[in-house]
């Protein structure tokens, strides 16, 4: 065995721990989920479990609660994705123009992204509390009327989005800022010499060069929005009147509270199909714009 072959074997050996964990925690659960989605599982008697084909999928598509959860997920995505793109880009532009203190500000805006969803949700429960929450306390001090942030069906979803923005937009701004700093300064200098205004520089230079990064943010934020679960589960429990209960929360409650594991698995595969379709469409459309 020559030295090159030995190096290759050593490389494969280093990959073995990852591959084993990948198979155990990714491949096996995916296969189990696929099997569960086409069976009627009886936990009390395995012999009574039966193959039912696509029935779980057809039942989900006829389920009003599933479509209600789908609508809540869609509303969250429609509010969340544009907000992340606009605010993240605006924050990145602001930090990019800073002559001093940029590193400190970047660390501060990124800090919320380091928190887990449980800690963030508990913190914002206090912010939103109707009686002694920070927001309503400030509103009362200003002479205003307290806002039912989490108890009103029309306010609950925007409140969940507000918490999610605080939690995630810092990471987006840092990604966009990094891309901004990679743009050669000679482009801006040449544009200034040609008499271009700040508006022209932004729309004719910055945005075209940032399109690949904005595409990445757009797709990943959309995928994350479709998977919304922890924010609503902690802040509202999916209420009021299921206004914030998304597909993932409905899937979780169906499978682990209602013990309908096959039905829950079918919902997860429908969600995966929706994410795959939307992500593919977004990627194709925005990729064509970037290349164009």
TAJO-V500265 format. One record per helix or strand of 2 or more residues. SS is the DSSP state (a for helix, b for strand). FROM is the first residue (numbers start at 1). TO is the last residue. If there is no record, write none. Layout:
# TAJO-V500265
SS_FROM_TO + SS_FROM_TO
This chain:
# TAJO-V500265
a_3_36 + b_39_40 + a_46_48 + b_50_51 + a_55_61 + a_64_96 + a_102_114 + a_117_128 + a_134_141 + a_153_181 + a_185_193 + a_198_226 + a_230_235 + a_247_257 + a_261_291
